[in-house]
Amino acid sequence: MELAVPFLVAGVGGLTGDVEVYGSRLPYLVFAFPGVVALLTLRAWATTVADVANDRKWGVYALARIRGLGLRHYAASIVAAGSVVAVTQAVLVYVLLCILAHGLGAGRLLAMALGLGLSLASWLCFGVALGMAIDSYHRRDLVLSLATLPLAFTAPLFWRVEAAPAYLRTLSLVNPLRYHVSLLRGLLVGHVDVAALAVTGACLPVALGVLAWSGRRAELLSGEHG
């Protein structure tokens, strides 16, 4: 589903001219590229929540711990697997961008990759922590359905914050995805958004702290059976 988004963006781009970002004007397809990458990050977070909840239900997490794998190593394996998938998808989207529009300079692409790495680490650690706290498929599906769309729709994935209605700008202030996509979009044009970098950087230690707390409280097996 996520890889179909670039084609939708390409269609919208045909109706939209250049977009101003931090004093630079970008074709809409290039402007939307960080938004698609952020959407892939959000998808990776949701998948991580589901995977960890499944591992706890079916005993995979319990078996790993019994065999001596600590919480830190288990979480690292989940984060690494989710990151590989998300980065692979982002590379495919970038190839499509090169075909439909044009590529980015090596320096800016590297800066965006570093920003994506920081964002992915934060979101996936939060995902592991949340998966540790979920004890049933019903609760998992409820949490993901209530969180995913609001997070996606209140972040400036495909629109400028400055051009949004006041209520949407206000809601986006408490959405960490807003700052992550703003960081990536700034790096795209060689600009460092200090506020976005500060929030994105702060999310990682917070996520690690929540993960440690959630991991200590979680049972090896969830309470759901069958």
Summary of the structure (lengths in Angstrom):
residues: 226
radius of gyration: 18.4
end to end distance: 29.2
largest distance: 57.4
contacts: 721
relative contact order: 0.17
helix: 76%
strand: 3%
